[in-house]
Amino acid sequence: MSQYGVLILIMAIAVLAPLLAYGVGRWLPVPLVIFEILLGIVVGPDVLGWAHGGQTIDALSELGLAMLIFLAGYEIEFDKVRGDTLKRALRAWVVSLAFGLLLASALAGWSYTKGVYIGTALISTALGTVLPVLRDSGDLHSRFGSVMMAFGSVGEFGPIVAMALLLSGRSPIESAALLAAFALIIAGAVFWAMRPRPPWFSQVIAKTLHSSGQFAVRLVVLLLAVMLGASTALGVDMLLGAFAAGMVVRLVLHGAAPESAHEIVAKVEAMGFGFLVPIFFVVTGIEFDLAALLDGGRALLLLPVFLVLFLVVRGGPVYALAPRDLGPGDRKALTLFSSTALPLVVAISTIGVKAGVLRTDEASALVGAGMLSVLVFPLIGLKLRAGKGERALPKGPVAGAESW
């Protein structure tokens, strides 16, 4: 099949997946990404053999990954990620990092590089998957929701920084210097973003918001391209550039056009979730090594091991360092939600396979465990929180709750 034929097939899956998620959701809330990956597996080489990768599809998939991480960066609500809760979240993640790298390296036969890929995947949190669940249950604006926002934000940003430091192939000092240089670029961008904008800036946004000009949307794409370019030029992982772009864009929009920010981001999300992001997840399914996973070998044994490690490595420190005002049930729910991981697991596994460090069967076991975590952990967490979120339902729409 030609590359355009594969693209048509991928977009057909992108249309079918929400219909399946909606239909099944009446009985069981299954995240959309699960159907995108599963359908990609079905049309991929190991099942029907209809679709294969290629230069065009791979390029679109890379853009989808960048957009995915960009939107994750935009989700961070700075007013909710601070204080003692943030300190606890950071300490929990650092403990998870040390614990995860040690266990992953041992599991990988003491291979440092492979251990870093697996370890950083184990300590991520799928905040974008958890937020809509908390929104629907009425927990997002509760005390539990603010704690989850802090722990989840660190669980998304931390692995990206860790990859930039540990997987650059440079000495630790050189990596830290380049990361510091990129941090200065981010700081400069944040300083620019927080400066008051002249009146004409908001006027242009308002006048072109519903015209072919789309100034604000084009500015968002430009900022993403600039941060990706800066990260590439400095040799920093492009995921960090995409994530930083999302944070900068949030500051720009909420500072210059707060009344239009939600609508502008909705347009960007339409471009991302309507086109680019589904391509990334469907291609992940197409490249999923199902044969290696089901041959009864090491990969199949690794899948439940990784699932347990998500809970132990990421969830254990979260449970131990959760704020003391949370009751036992809430601490367990926080542990389960924080251990839910998939988007960054997919991204890290994809990068590891392309770098020749992870085998496709190992990546498939990681992604498979991530899929199970998304299916199982939030459902159990909701049962532990049953009835508690209704008291915290917001009166208006929840900003920034749309996600992966």
GITAPE-V324101 format. One record per helix or strand of 2 or more residues. SS is the DSSP state (2 for helix, 1 for strand). FROM is the first residue (numbers start at 1). TO is the last residue. Records with the same first field share a line. If there is no record, write none. Layout:
SS=FROM-TO, FROM-TO
//
This chain:
2=3-25, 32-43, 55-74, 78-80, 83-107, 112-122, 127-137, 143-166, 172-194, 199-208, 215-233, 238-256, 261-286, 290-294, 298-321, 328-339, 343-354, 360-384, 389-392
//
